[in-house]
Amino acid sequence: MYRKIFCSFFKEEKEGQEFQIYPGELGKRIFNEISKEAWSRWLQKQTILINDRKLSLINPNDRKLLEQEMIQFLFEGHDIYSSGYTPVRN
């Protein structure tokens, strides 16, 4: 049986994380408010950011930037695009 939460990203009830996947208070918020599906979408966007901006996870400034982008993406509705990406419009 999986844990259901109200996902802040999708604004609907979804399957929650099985355990806290990010440290600290932000990690608790993600655990309580972000679904598995939303987290998976963030991981895809994070990979784009790391590759496009040539970020290093051992650099504290790069980690801080990724955390800020994660908060904006998951909780504030901001999307992330690479410099060479143009979103398709319907």
C-alpha angles and dihedrals in degrees: 000000000000129000117254122212137170101255114221090203098054096026091228142085112284142157110288131217118280092225140359105287099183127048130248133006092325088055090053090051091050090048092052100038111024123075127219089252093052091047090051090053090051091052090055091050091045090055090052091051094048093049098039096046095033092235123181119215091211090061110089092210092053091049090050090050091050091050091051091049090048092053091048092048099044102035109019103043098243115147124214126224131181117237091254096046126097115187117235113247120212 
